[in-house]
Amino acid sequence: MKVGIRTNKLKNGFSYTVFLDYGIVNDHRKREPLETFSKKGDAEKYKNKMQSQVDNNTFINIPDITFSQAIDEWMENYVANNCELNTAAGYKLINEKYLKPLLGHIPFKVISGVTGIDIINDYYKYLRFEIEGKKDAKTDKMMKNLSYSSIEHHKAQISGIFSYFVKCKKISTNICTNTVIPKNEQEKMLDTVIEDIENYEDNIDNIEYENFVTPEQAITILNLFMNTSMMLPVALAIFLGLRRSEVCGILKNKINKAEQTIIIDSSRIRAGKQTIFKHRNKNKSSTRKLYIPNVLMDILNLNEKRQETNKLIFENEYIESKFLCTNDRGIPLKVDYISQKFEKVLNKYIEEQTIKDENFKFPKITYHKLRHLNITALLENGAELIDVRNNAGHSSINTTIGYTHQYTQNKQQIANKIDEVFTPYITVK
């Protein structure tokens, strides 16, 4: 790139425009104006300054576009070439439903600068606490306030947009890293530094910590779905730690009953309104051969009997599918159906039990939390970290390590070891 000066003839003299010359782009010379001066000397100084930045690779030229146009450029040049279809669909949903309607009109120079920190923080606040009851212009449905974790996705997406423009040297910094997602009162309590414990004790029991499910509770959940189309998906998540997309993508011919193994090498994902079957997984670590525990083999056999019964019931209406997990008519289960049905049945169970006993407590979890249970239960019961990592299909062992904090029953052994080492040398009276 080179910086030049163009002389503009005016009625009462001349003006001087400093421009950036990109050379030939798409068969045309591309020149972009930077600044216009009334004095040639000022234009020369600015030109030399800009040329120095170009030569030293420090030149930043923030494009004169709206944030909506910046989003489109990011989607076309980065997301389309680097992201999975389902990831791109998720980005598009946030763009069309939230980012563009609320922030799209703002000049990119404004929202990517220091002022943008306050703008984005106000955006978080609005979505967390103020959007409740407002209508979605496209769907005509009433909107709800978003959770903290949902806003984290928005923050990551905005940060990704800014990071792209930083790499393109169109902005100097990613100000999104300095934005803060607001918390509600319960979330704030989790971070509270307690100074007056006497006046704080009454509130301690009101803090709700993240829900975890135990192996015993997982079996209770499985029993809710026994002899239904959801029995096998729930069992595969509990006993093999499979993802929802992996469960939906399993083909019947990937199961070897003689060896008691199953090959996980494909998936079905949602991309907007489409369901896509992927013949190969995203990375090598996700493609794996797993051994099937006896308890799961029993459920696989039970599911086959259920399908044979359904064939007799529905006769010609029954469809022979190559996929393992199907509904009563043999049609492959939809990806969204699994998580939605799981939530509906579990919530109904908790509601019914709470009516019977107001002190009843049971974790409200998502289908994906069953995968977490499988990983943490294996780690807590002595399985090697590297084996659990391979079984779960994690690309990084650091992801697997992150699960070691969730269950603490077997960590009693650490305390026992401390007693063993130090007790012979100390007497406590």
Sequence and secondary structure as in RCSB ss.txt:
>XXXX:A:sequence
MKVGIRTNKLKNGFSYTVFLDYGIVNDHRKREPLETFSKKGDAEKYKNKMQSQVDNNTFINIPDITFSQAIDEWM
ENYVANNCELNTAAGYKLINEKYLKPLLGHIPFKVISGVTGIDIINDYYKYLRFEIEGKKDAKTDKMMKNLSYSS
IEHHKAQISGIFSYFVKCKKISTNICTNTVIPKNEQEKMLDTVIEDIENYEDNIDNIEYENFVTPEQAITILNLF
MNTSMMLPVALAIFLGLRRSEVCGILKNKINKAEQTIIIDSSRIRAGKQTIFKHRNKNKSSTRKLYIPNVLMDIL
NLNEKRQETNKLIFENEYIESKFLCTNDRGIPLKVDYISQKFEKVLNKYIEEQTIKDENFKFPKITYHKLRHLNI
TALLENGAELIDVRNNAGHSSINTTIGYTHQYTQNKQQIANKIDEVFTPYITVK
>XXXX:A:secstr
 EEEEEEEEETTEEEEEEEEEEEEETTEEEEEEEEEESSHHHHHHHHHHHHHHHHTT      S BHHHHHHHHI
IIIIHHHS HHHHHHHHHHIIIIIHHHHTTSBHHHHTSTHHHHHHHHHHHIIIII TT B TTT  B     HHH
HHHHHHHHHHHHHHHHHTTSSS  GGGG      HHHHHTT   S HHHHHHHHTT        HHHHHHHHHHT
TTSTTHHHHHHHHHH   HHHHHH BGGGEETTTTEEEE  EEEEETTEEEEESS SSGGG EEEE  HHHHHHH
HHHHHHHHHHHHHHGGG    SBSSB TTS B  HHHHHHHHHHHHHHHHHHHHHH TT       TTHHHHHHH
HHHHHTT  HHHHHHHHT SSHHHHHTTTTS  GGGHHHHHHHHHHHGGG    
